[in-house]
Amino acid sequence: MIKTFVMLITLFATALPALATSLLRDADIEHAFSELARPILQVAGLRPDQVKIMLVDDDSFNAFVIDRHHIFLNSGLVLKTRSPEMLQSVIAHEVAHIANGHISRRMQNIQATRNAVRFGVALALATGGANKNPELGAGLAIGMSNSAQRVLNSHTQSEEISADQTALRYFSKLGIDANGTLQVLDYLSAQEYLASDRQDPYARTHPLSRDRLRSAKAQAQAQEPTTPDPNARYWHARALAKISAFSQNPDQILKKSKTAVSQDISHMQRAIALSRRGKLPQALKAIEKAQALRPNDPFFKT
């Protein structure tokens, strides 16, 4: 029966995305996320002031929702996005789960799966005991577990396709380039070739299927040409710059800051890296330069 219990533990562990150890609270970064999410939330019929995008201290590529008012993005996911459209595609996907009512249905499906597994274990114990054959009971329990997992996966994959389609409709209405979605799906596709213990959690909590990829590509190809949004480009770059400045090697940040999207972001990055190196006078001069470029920016106040 040990294998059975291992499978049950695995089932429960993968049914919900794992909550990370801590949040990284920074008003500037959360404001950047809100700027990227605002148009998406509005077109989805949700109030931007009632849905908060929060940063999780985790290097893996993952994002998840646990209720209608919070979307969680791992720092590793944000840093892996190469464009605002990539990050907005993840946000739009999670917004679609909220707008489509997937959260409550998923909880119901998980509960139904757990009930099926409990029933399977009870039946296996009864059958094995009646026939004095523990291996027969274990086989039945494993079979029930596998069946329940397949049912849960089918529900999850249908929700992922639905969320993709809804998110791409948001992009079409807003004029956001759908290639960001395809880049995220290509990343997931590459993850599926890795062993499960090497996959990013997003690949396991957002299972990719051929139907999902085919549907997304068809919608993306049908999209009208779009124009990049400079506001989205700025806030995406600013969020990445600040997260990397606090989490990566300061010496590398000092070199990378010269290639920032805008001068104020470059100065902000340098200020953080210099302060981490204990060079406070130089750090203050750098942030003063950022303030001079954006004098009304509340996040550059010292």
C-alpha positions in Angstrom: 0.0 0.0 0.0 3.0 2.3 0.2 2.8 3.1 -3.5 -0.8 4.0 -3.1 -0.2 6.5 -0.4 2.7 8.0 -2.4 0.4 8.5 -5.3 -2.3 10.1 -3.1 0.3 12.5 -1.7 1.4 13.4 -5.2 -2.2 13.9 -6.3 -2.9 16.3 -3.5 0.4 18.1 -3.9 -0.1 18.9 -7.6 -3.8 19.7 -7.4 -3.1 23.2 -6.2 -0.2 25.5 -7.0 2.3 25.6 -4.1 2.3 28.7 -2.0 5.7 30.2 -1.8 7.5 31.0 1.4 7.2 34.8 1.3 6.1 37.8 -0.6 8.4 40.6 -1.7 6.4 43.8 -0.9 7.5 46.9 -2.8 5.0 49.7 -3.6 7.0 50.6 -6.7 7.0 47.1 -8.2 3.3 46.5 -7.3 2.5 49.9 -9.0 4.3 48.7 -12.1 2.2 45.5 -12.1 -1.0 47.5 -11.7 0.0 49.7 -14.7 0.5 46.5 -16.8 -2.7 44.9 -15.5 -5.1 47.8 -15.5 -6.3 47.7 -19.1 -6.6 43.9 -18.9 -8.7 44.0 -15.8 -10.9 46.8 -17.2 -11.6 44.9 -20.4 -12.4 41.8 -18.4 -15.1 43.7 -16.4 -13.1 43.6 -13.2 -12.2 46.6 -11.0 -8.4 47.3 -11.0 -8.6 48.6 -7.5 -10.0 45.3 -6.3 -7.4 42.9 -7.9 -3.9 43.2 -6.5 -0.8 41.8 -8.4 1.7 40.6 -5.8 5.3 39.4 -6.1 6.4 36.1 -4.7 10.0 35.4 -3.6 10.6 32.4 -5.8 13.1 31.9 -8.7 10.8 29.5 -10.6 8.5 30.4 -13.5 5.1 30.4 -11.9 1.9 32.5 -11.4 -1.4 31.6 -9.8 -4.6 32.9 -8.3 -6.2 31.7 -5.1 -9.2 34.0 -4.9 -10.8 36.8 -7.0 -8.7 39.6 -5.5 -5.1 38.5 -5.8 -2.8 37.4 -8.6 0.7 36.1 -7.6 3.7 36.3 -9.8 7.0 34.6 -9.0 10.0 36.8 -9.2 11.6 34.1 -11.5 8.7 34.4 -13.9 8.9 38.2 -14.1 12.7 38.1 -14.7 12.3 35.5 -17.5 9.8 37.7 -19.5 11.6 39.4 -22.4 8.8 41.9 -23.2 5.8 43.5 -21.5 3.5 41.4 -23.7 4.9 38.2 -22.2 4.2 39.4 -18.7 0.8 40.8 -19.7 -0.1 37.5 -21.3 0.5 35.7 -18.0 -1.5 38.3 -16.1 -4.3 38.1 -18.7 -4.4 34.3 -18.4 -4.8 34.5 -14.6 -7.4 37.4 -15.0 -9.3 35.1 -17.4 -9.4 32.3 -14.7 -11.0 34.9 -12.3 -13.4 36.3 -14.9 -14.5 32.8 -16.2 -15.2 31.5 -12.7 -12.6 28.8 -12.8 -11.4 29.3 -9.2 -14.6 28.1 -7.6 -15.1 25.3 -10.2 -11.5 24.1 -9.7 -12.0 23.9 -6.0 -15.1 21.8 -6.5 -13.2 19.6 -9.0 -10.4 19.1 -6.5 -12.8 18.2 -3.8 -14.6 15.7 -6.1 -11.2 14.2 -7.0 -10.3 13.8 -3.3 -13.6 12.2 -2.6 -13.0 9.8 -5.5 -9.6 8.9 -4.1 -11.0 8.4 -0.6 -13.7 6.1 -2.0 -11.1 4.2 -4.0 -8.9 3.6 -1.0 -11.8 2.4 1.1 -12.9 0.1 -1.7 -9.4 -1.2 -2.1 -9.0 -1.9 1.6 -12.4 -3.7 1.7 -11.6 -5.8 -1.5 -8.1 -6.7 -0.4 -9.3 -7.7 3.0 -12.2 -9.7 1.7 -10.0 -11.6 -0.7 -7.0 -11.7 1.6 -5.1 -10.2 -1.2 -3.3 -6.9 -0.3 -1.8 -6.6 -3.8 -5.3 -6.7 -5.4 -6.4 -3.9 -3.0 -3.4 -1.8 -3.8 -4.0 -2.3 -7.5 -7.6 -1.1 -7.2 -6.5 2.0 -5.2 -3.9 2.9 -7.7 -6.4 2.5 -10.5 -8.9 4.8 -8.8 -6.2 7.3 -8.1 -5.1 7.3 -11.8 -8.7 7.7 -12.9 -9.4 10.6 -10.6 -6.2 12.3 -11.7 -7.2 12.0 -15.3 -10.6 13.5 -14.6 -8.9 16.4 -12.8 -6.4 16.9 -15.6 -9.2 17.0 -18.2 -11.0 19.7 -16.3 -7.8 21.7 -15.8 -6.8 21.5 -19.5 -10.2 22.6 -20.7 -9.9 25.6 -18.3 -6.4 26.4 -19.6 -7.7 26.5 -23.2 -10.6 28.6 -22.1 -8.3 31.0 -20.2 -6.0 31.3 -23.3 -8.9 32.1 -25.6 -10.3 34.7 -23.2 -6.9 36.3 -22.6 -6.2 36.5 -26.4 -9.6 38.2 -26.8 -8.5 40.7 -24.2 -5.4 41.3 -26.2 -7.3 41.7 -29.5 -9.6 44.3 -27.9 -6.7 46.2 -26.4 -4.3 46.0 -29.3 -1.6 44.0 -27.4 0.6 41.8 -29.5 -0.4 38.2 -29.0 3.1 37.0 -29.7 3.8 37.4 -26.0 1.3 34.6 -25.4 3.0 32.3 -27.9 6.4 33.0 -26.3 5.1 31.9 -22.9 3.5 28.8 -24.5 6.8 28.0 -26.3 8.5 28.1 -22.9 6.0 25.7 -21.5 6.3 23.4 -24.4 10.1 23.2 -23.8 9.5 22.5 -20.1 7.4 19.5 -20.9 10.4 17.7 -22.3 12.1 17.9 -18.9 11.7 15.5 -16.0 8.9 16.6 -13.7 11.4 17.5 -10.9 13.2 19.9 -13.3 10.1 21.6 -14.7 9.0 25.0 -13.6 5.8 24.8 -11.5 3.9 26.8 -14.1 4.3 23.9 -16.5 2.7 21.6 -14.0 -0.1 23.9 -12.8 -0.9 25.1 -16.3 -0.7 21.8 -18.4 0.0 22.4 -22.1 -1.8 20.3 -24.7 -1.7 20.3 -28.5 -5.2 21.7 -28.6 -4.2 24.5 -26.3 -1.2 25.4 -28.4 -3.0 25.0 -31.7 -5.9 27.2 -30.6 -3.6 30.0 -29.3 -1.6 30.0 -32.5 -4.7 30.3 -34.6 -6.1 33.2 -32.6 -2.7 35.0 -32.6 -2.3 34.6 -36.4 -5.8 36.1 -36.9 -4.9 39.2 -34.8 -4.6 42.6 -36.5 -1.2 44.3 -36.5 -0.5 46.1 -33.2 1.5 49.1 -32.0 3.8 48.6 -28.9 2.6 50.5 -25.8 5.4 52.8 -24.5 3.8 52.9 -21.0 3.7 49.1 -20.8 7.3 48.9 -22.0 8.4 51.4 -19.4 6.7 49.8 -16.4 7.8 46.3 -17.4 11.4 47.5 -17.7 11.2 49.3 -14.3 9.8 46.2 -12.5 12.5 43.9 -14.0 15.2 46.5 -13.2 14.2 46.8 -9.6 13.7 43.1 -9.0 17.1 42.2 -10.6 18.9 45.1 -8.8 17.9 43.6 -5.4 18.3 39.9 -6.3 21.3 39.7 -8.6 25.0 40.4 -8.3 25.5 44.2 -7.8 28.6 44.3 -10.0 26.6 42.8 -12.9 23.8 45.2 -12.3 26.1 48.2 -12.5 27.2 47.0 -15.9 23.6 46.2 -17.1 22.2 49.5 -15.9 23.8 51.3 -18.8 21.5 49.5 -21.2 18.2 50.3 -19.3 15.1 51.4 -21.3 15.3 54.9 -19.8 17.8 57.0 -17.8 15.8 57.2 -14.7 15.6 53.4 -14.5 19.3 53.2 -15.1 20.0 55.6 -12.2 17.6 53.6 -9.9 19.4 50.4 -10.7 22.7 51.9 -10.0 21.5 53.4 -6.7 20.3 50.0 -5.5 23.5 48.2 -6.6 25.7 50.9 -5.0 23.8 50.8 -1.7 24.2 47.0 -1.6 27.9 47.6 -2.1 27.9 49.9 0.9 28.6 53.0 -1.3 25.9 55.2 0.2 27.1 58.6 -1.1 27.3 57.4 -4.7 23.9 55.7 -4.3 22.3 58.9 -3.1 23.7 60.8 -6.1 22.3 58.2 -8.4 18.8 58.4 -7.0 19.0 62.2 -7.1 19.6 61.9 -10.8 16.5 59.7 -11.1 14.5 62.2 -9.2 15.6 65.0 -11.5 14.3 63.1 -14.5 10.9 62.3 -12.7 10.5 65.0 -10.1 6.8 64.0 -9.4 7.5 60.3 -9.1 6.6 59.3 -5.5 8.7 56.1 -5.6 11.9 58.1 -6.2 11.5 60.2 -3.0 14.3 59.7 -0.5 
